[in-house]
Amino acid sequence: MIQFKAVLVRVIKEIIRDKRTLALMLLAPILILTLMNLVFNSNTDTKLKLGVTTSVPHKIIQSLPNSKVSIYHYQNSHNHTQKIQAANLDAFVTRNKNKLEITYENEDPTKSAQVKSLFANALLASNIKELSATLKEMPLQPSTKRTSLNFKIKNSYLYGNSNSTFFDKIFPVLIGFFVFFFVFLISGIALIRERTSGTLDRLLATPIRRSQLVFGYLAGYGLFAILQTLLIVLFAIYILQVEIVGNLFLVLLTNILVALVALVIGLFVSTFANSEFQMMQFIPIIVVPQVFFSGIIPLDTMAHWVKFISYLLPLSYAGDALTDVMIKGQGLNAIAKDWLILLVFLVIFTFLNIVGLKRYRKV
C-alpha cells in the first residue's frame, strides 16, 4: 500500500510540475469540442443553387421548395458549363421537348442526389396538380382535352459520373491531410531527438548560421517528405484506382508543397515541446482543427465568421487546390492562388524557425 501511494504521489506531482502537459490535457479537448460545436451547429440550411432556362415549365419550378433551393434564371442553355462554374451552381436545368436535361456540377455527389430527389418530387407534384385540375374540369367541359407532357429526366455530370460518391469528393483532401499529418509529426519528433541527444547544441556551437541549419534540415527532411508524398499519391492512383481528371504533375507538386509547409510547421512547433510526448500533445491543437476546415466538411454550411478560421489554416488551401485538379481537372491558373498562399506559409514559418533557434544557441 505504501508503494502504491508513493507511485501515485510521484505521478501527480510530475504532471502538476509539467504545466504545459497539464494545460494541453485540460484545454485541448475543450478546444476540439468548441470547434466541433461551431462546425456542426452552424448555418446548416444552405440552399441548393439551381440554374434554369425559360423553357422549363413554371409549374415545375413552383413545385420546388423555396426553403431548399435558390433559382437562377437564364434565357438559354448556351455555355451552361461556364454558367455553372461562374455562379457555383449545383445543377443547371433546361428543357428539350418532353425531357428535362439536368447537368449536375457533382463536385459534391450528395448535393446531386438532393437535386435528383427534389426534381423527382417536383414532377410528381406537378403531375398530381395537372390530374386534379383535369378531373375538376371534366364534369363541366367534357369535350375539353387538357394536354400535358409526361416529362422525363436526362442526367449529365460536369465532374465525375453517376457512380461518384462522397468519398470521391473528400479523397483529394484526405491525401493532403495524410501528407501534412505524417510529415508534421515526424519532422517535429526528429528535431526533438536532435535536441535531447545534444546534436543540436553541438551544431550551434560551430560557426554555422541559423539559416543554414534550418535550410539543411528542410533539405534533408524534405527529401524524405517528398518520397513519402510520391508513395501516397502513386499508391492512391495505381493501387486504389483513384481517378485524377487533371494533371498528375500538378497533384504531385501540390502535395510536395503541402509536405514542405508541414515540415516547417512541425519544426517550429517542436521548439515548444520538451519531449516526444509533448509533441504528440500538439496534434489536437495544430492538426485536428485543420480537418474541420479543409473541405471534408462543406464550408458553405458554416456561418461566415466561422469560415474565416479556414483562411488561417494551410490545409484548407491544399484541399482547394487538390480538389480543383483531381476532381475538376483544372490547371495551374486555377490553383496558382492556393500555391501562393502555401508558399507564404512556407516562408513565414521558415523565418520563425530561424529566429526560434536563438534560444538554443549558447555561444
N, C-alpha and C positions, 0 to 999 in steps of 0.2 A: 504493500500500500504506500509505503514511504517513497519507493522508487517511482511508482506511478505519479504521485504528487510532484516529485522533483521534475519529471519529464514534462508534466502538464504546465507547471510554473515556468519552466525554461522556454517552452514553445510560445506561451502567451507573452512573455517578456520580449522574445525576439521579434514577434510580429508587431508589438507596440513600439519597439525601438525603431523598426523599419517603417517610418512614416509614409514613404512612397507606396510600399506594398499595401499598407493598411488603407490608404486613400484609394488606390486602384480597386481593391477588393470591394470597398463600400460604394464608391462613386460610379465605377464602370457599368454595373448592372442598371443603375438609375439612369445613366446616360442612354443606354441602349433602349430601355423601356420608354423613355421620353421620346426618342426618335421614332420608335415603332408606333407610339400613340399619335404623333404628328403625321406620320406617313399613312396609317390605315384609318385615321379618323378625320382626314381632311376632306376636301371637296370631291366626293366620290360620285356625284351626279353629273359628271361630264357628258355632254350630249354628243351623239354621233353627227358628223358633218357630212351631209349628202348634197351632191350637185345634181340638179335635174334640168332637163331641157323643157321647153314649152310644149313639146309634143307629148309629154307624159300626161295622161288624163288627170285633171284636177281632183276628181273624186278619189283617186288612189292616194294622191299627196295628202288630201284631207284626212284619210284614214290612218295616216302615220301619227303616232302620239307626239304632241308638241313638247312634252316633258323629256323626251328621249332623243329627239333629232333637231338639228338646225339645217334648214333648207337654203341652198344657194341656187338661184335661178340663172339659167343660161339660155341664150337664143338657139344655139345648136350644139352639136357634139364634136365640132371640128377641134382638133388638137386637145382632146379630152385628157390625154396623159399629162400635158403641161398644166391643164387646169387643175388636175388632182394634186400635182406637186406644188403649184403656186399657192393654192388655198389650203393645202394639207387636208384634202377631203378623204374621208374613209371609203367613199364609193361615189361613182358617177352613173346616173341613170338616164337612158334615152329610150325612145320607142321606135321600133321598126315593124310596121304593120301590127300584127297581133302579138308581138314579142316585146317584153321589157328587157333591154340589154343593160346589164349591170356590170360595171367594171369596178372591182374591189382593189383598193390600194394594197391590202393584205400584208402590210408590214406587221400588223398585229392580227393574227388569224382569229382571235376571239372577237374582235370588232367585226370582222367579215361575217362570222357566224351570227352575230347580233343583227346585222343588216339583213341577212337572209331571212331570219325569223320575223323581223318587222315587216318585210315585204310580203312574205307568205301570209301573215295575219292581215295585212292591208288589203291584199287581193281577195281574201276570204270575206272580210268585212264589206268590201265594195260589191262583191257578188251578192251577198245577202241583202244589202240595201237595194240593189237593182231588182232582185227577185221580189222583194217586198213591195217595191213600187209597182212592178208589173202586175202582181196579184191584186193590188188595190184598184188598178185601172180596169181590169178585165170585166167586172160586172157592169161598169158604166160605159165602156167603149170596147165591146168585144171584137170589133173589126180592127182595132189598133194593134199594131205589132211593134213591140219595142225591140230594137236590135242592140245587141251588146257583144262586144268581143270577149272571148274567153282567153285572157292574156296568159302567155307562158313566159317563163323567165330564162334568159340565156346569161350564164355567168362567165366572166373572164377576169383575169387577175393581172394587176400591174407587176406585183412581186410574188414569186412563189407560184403555187398552184392550189388546187382544191384539197390536196393532201397535207398542206402546210399545217404545222401545229405550233402551240405556244412555245415549245422547246426550240423550234427553229428560230423564233424571234429572239429568245434570250441567249442562244448559244454563242453568238459573237461576243456578247457581254461577258459570258462565263469564261471564254478563252482569255479575254483581257484581265478578268479578275484573278484567275489562277496564275497567270504570269506575274501579276502585281503581287499577289499574296506570297508566293514562294520566294520570289526574289527579295522582297522586303524582309521576310523572316530570316532567310539565310545570310543576307548581307549584314543585317544588324547583329546577329549572333556571331558572325565571323569577326567583326570588329571588336566585340566584347572579349572574345578569346585573345585577340591581339593585345588588348589592354591587360587582361588578367594574367597573361603569360609573361608580360613585361616587354614584348616585342615592340609595342608602340612607343614605350618610353625610350628604348634603345635607339629607335629610328629618329625620334625627336631630339635625341642628344647629339645627333650628327648635324652637319650644316644644311641638311635637306630643307627645302622650303615647304611650308604647309600646303601650298597649292600643288607642288609636285607630288607630295604624298597623297593628297586627295585624288588627283588625276591618275596616279598609279593604281590606287585602289579601284577607281572607276574602270580603268582599262582591264585590270586583272579579273575582278569580279564580273565586269561587263561581258567578257568573252564567254564565261560560263552561263551568264544570264541569257545571252544571245543563243547559245547552244540549247538551253532549256526551252527557249521560245520556239526555236525551229522544231524541236522534238514535239512540243504540244500541238503546234499548228499542223505539221505534216501528219501526225498521228490522227488528228481530227478529220483531215481531208481524205487520207488514203486508207485508213483502217475503219474509222467510224462512218465513212462515206458522207461527210457533211458537204453539202453543195455550196460553192462560193461563186456567186454570179460575177463579181468584179475581178480585179487584177490580184492574183495571189501575191505578187511582189509588194503591193501596197499593204496587204494584210500583214505580211512579214515585217515590213518596215514599221508599221503602226505598233505592232506588239514589241518590237525591239525598242522603240521609243518608250513604250509603257514600262518595259523592264528597266531601262536606264533611270526613269523617274522613280520607280520603286526602289532602285538601288540607292540613289542619293537620299531618299526619304528614310530608308532603313538605316543608312549610315548616320544620318542626323539624329534620328530617334535614339539610336544606341548610345549616344553621348549622355543621355539622361537615365540610362539603365546601368546598374552596377553588377548585374548578373544576367545569365540567360533566362532565368525565371522571370525577372522583371521585364525583359524584352518581350516575353510571351504575354505579359500582362498589358502591353500596349496594343495588342491586336484588337480588343473591343473598342478602343478609342480611335485608332487610326484606320483599321481595315474594315471592320463591320459596318460603320456608317456609310462607307462608300458603296456597299452592296445595295442599300436602300435607294441611293440616288444615281446609280449607274445605268438605269434603264430597265433593269429586271422588273421593277415595279413602275408602271407607267407614270411619268411625271405629270401628265396632263390631268391626273385625278387628284393632284395635291393643290392646296392653296398656294397663291402666288408667292407669299412670303416664305413658305416652306421650300418652294422650288429654288429660292435664292441660295440655299445651302449647297445645292448641286454645283453652283458656279465656283465653289471653293474647293471642290474635290476633283483630282485629276482623272479618276476612273470614269467620271461622267462624260468627259471629252473623249476618252478612249472608246467608251461604249458607243457614242455617236459615230465616231469615225469607222469603227469596225462594222457597225450596222449599215452605214451608207455603202461600204464596199462589198460586204459579204451578201447582204440581202438585196440592196437596191442597185448594185452594180455600178455605182458612181465612181468617178475618177478623182484625180488629185485636186481639182478645183473645188470639189465639194467638201473635202476633208482638210484642206490647207489651213483653215482657221483653227480646227481642233489640234492639228500638228503644232501650229504656232503657240497655242496656249500650253501644250505639253512641254514645248521647248522652254517656255517661260518658267514653268515649274522646275525644269531641269537646271536652268541657270541659277534660279533663286536658291534652291537647296544645295547646289554645289558651292555657292558663295557662303551659305550658312555653315556648311561643313568646314570650309577653310577657316572661318572665324572661330568656329567651335573648338578647333584643335589647340587654340591658345591655352585653354585650361589645363592641357596635358603637357605643355612644353615647360620644362623646369629650368632650362638653360637658355 
